[in-house]
Amino acid sequence: MRLLGKFGMTACAAVVMGLAATSASAAVIRTADFCPQNASCPTGLTVARLTIDDNGTPALNDYLITATFTGTAGAPALLDMFSFTLGGVATPAGYETAPTLISATSNGAPLALSGFQTVFDNVSNTSTACTLNTNQSNEVCTNTVNSLGIPLPGKTLVFTFLVDLAGNLTIGTDLNLRANFNDPNRILSPDGRYTDGNGNSVTPVGVPEPASMVLFGLAALAGARRVRRR
């Protein structure tokens, strides 16, 4: 099974990480919602979401990473740049090849991919942010080139990347999504704090290895036996 190859186990991982398979060909394995509940979310940003899909291929460590931003009429005028971090994946060594932006849309209409640049860098207010590979904070950063940003008010902006992780790496639960907005200038910086699809707060934690899960199960069984003996 594809999920077995990519995550080392199926049922146990699904319980621990709340994974949800949507089809036999592709599955959304994690969704992290950062806005509007985070204190750093600018007014009018009703959705800031990171979604991880297994890409529907048997290849190990190939994923689709989708960043979604939705703004009301009162949202900042422009989305200038954004970046994501995948738990346990360092830059650049954690990637077999550089992540590739394969789709960008505004309210479903395609945006020219030539208008964006993706590098290993972190979002900031500096003039050189997201223009060079600095490997800061293990972030994958996308910047709008030759413009101040993409209009956000009344729009849903969706960006999808093809990601190929190196070796046997898997994505941990410590995810983050940052962004810089213009007019007014605001930075979304939730520091990895997000909610699950039901609005419940999620604390980023490491996923136990299969061996650890087995030990945990044996310990629980032993405890249950001691209770019965009493």
N, C-alpha and C positions, 0 to 999 in steps of 0.2 A: 504493500500500500504506500502511496505517496507520502502521507503524513507520518508513517512509520519511518520512512527514509529521512525525512526532514527534521523530525522531532525526537526520534529514538523510541517513542512509544505513542500509543493512541488513546485508549480510554483514560488512563491515569492523567495524561497531559491535558485531556479535555476537561477533566474535573478540576485540576489545579488552576488552569489558565482560562477556563470558561470559553474554550474554543467552540465554534459553531460551523459545521460543514454545511455548505449550501447546495452542493451538487457533487457528482462523481468527478466532474472535469475540473472544477475549481472551487475553492472554499475560502471564505473570509475567516481567517484564523484569529484575528484580534482587531478590536475597534477601540480607540482611545479618544474620548471627548474632552477637550480642554476648555472650551468656552460654550456658554457665557459665564460659567460658575466661578472661574478663576479670577482673583483680584486684579491680575495684570491684563485682563481682556479689555480692550477699548470699548467704549459705548457704541452700541449698534452692531457689534460682531456677535451674531447669534449662534454661529457654528464655527469651531476650529477643531478639525477632526483628523486623526491619522488612522488609516485602515490598511491592514496587511492581508494580502491574498496569496495563496500558494501558487498562483500563476497557471494552474491547470496543466503542468508538465511533470513528467517523471524525474526531471533533472534535480539533483540535490541542490538545495540552497538557492533556488531561483524563486524570486518573489515579485509581486507587484505591490508597490507602496503608493498609496493615494492620500494626498493632502487636500482637504476641502475647507473652504472659507465661505461663509454666507454673511452678507451685510444688509442691514435695514437701510432706509433712507437716511438715517442719522449716523451711519458708519463713517469712518475715515474715508476720505476721497479716493485713496489709492493704496493698494498692496504693493509695496516696493520689493521686498525680499522675504524669504522664509527658509527655515532649515529644520531638519528632523534628526533625531538620534535614535538608533536601534540598540536596545540593551545588549551588552556584551560584545558589540561590534565596533572595533577601533578603526580609525582612519590612518593611513590607507590600507593597512595590512589586512583588515577584516573583509575587504572586498576583492573578489577575483578580478573584476574590471570596475571602472568608475560607473556609478549609477547613471542611467540614461533616462532623460525625460522623454516619454513616448507619446504623451497626450496632455493637452492643456485646453480647457474650455471655459467660457463665460456664459452662464445660463444655457449651456448645451451647445453653443456655437464655438467652433474650433478657433484657437488662438495660434498664431504662427510660432512654431517652436524655435525659430531663429531669433525670436525676441527674448530668449532666456539663456542664461549661462549657469551651469551647475558645477560647483567645486567643493572641496573638502574645507569648509570654513564655518565660522559662527556668525550669527546675526549681530550687528552692532550699528552704532550711529556714525562710524568712521567712513570716510570717503572710499576707502579701499575694501570695505567689507564685501564678502562674497565675490571677489574678483580674482583671488589667487588661492592656490592650495596651501593652507597653513596648518591643516589638521587640528585646529582648535576645537576642544570639547567634543571631539568625535562626531561633529555635525556634518551633514550633507546639506549644502546651502545653494539655493537657486535665486538668482538675481535677475531683475528686468534690465536688459541692456538698452542703451539709447533712449531711455524714458524714465520718468519719475515713478512709474508703477502702473498697475492695471486697475481700472475703475472698480470699486467695491460696492458703493451704495446700491441697494436693490439687486445685487448680483450674487450668484453662487459660482465661485471659482473652483475648479477641480483640476488637480495636477497629478498625473500618474507616472511613476518611475518603474523601470525594470532594474531589479537589483540582483546581483549574483554574488553571494557571500563566498569567502575563501574557505577551502578545506571542508571540515565538518562542523563549521560554526552554525549555531541556531540562534534565533532571535529571543532574547530574554524579555522579561516583563517591564523593564525600566525603559520606558519610551519618553520622548520629549518632542515638542513642536514649538518652534519659536518663529516670530515674524516681526517685520518692521513696516509701519504704515506711515503714509505722508498725508498732511493736511487734515487733522492735526497730526504731528509726529508722535507716534506711540510705538512701544515695543511690547509685544506679547512674550512673556517669559515665565511660563508656569513651573519651570524647574521639575518637570517630570510628574507633576501632580495632575491627575485626570480622573474621570469617572468612567464606569463601564456603560454599556448600552442602556442600562436601566436607571442611570443617574446616580448609582451608588459610588461613593468615594473609593478609590483604589490606591493602595499603598504599594509602590513598586517593590517587588521582592524577587529574589532569584528562584528559578524553577528547580526543584529537586531532581537530581540525576536518577535514572531508573534504579540503580543500586540502593540509593538512599530511600526511595519509595518502598523497596522490598524490605529494608531494615525497619522502616516505620511500621509497615504492616505486621511484621513479626513481633515488634514490641507491643503493638496494640493487641495482638492475639494473646501474647503472654499475659498482658494485664488483665484481659477478660477471663483467662483461665484462673488467675489468682483470685479474682472476685468470686467466681463460681465456687472455688474451694472453701472460701470463708462461709 
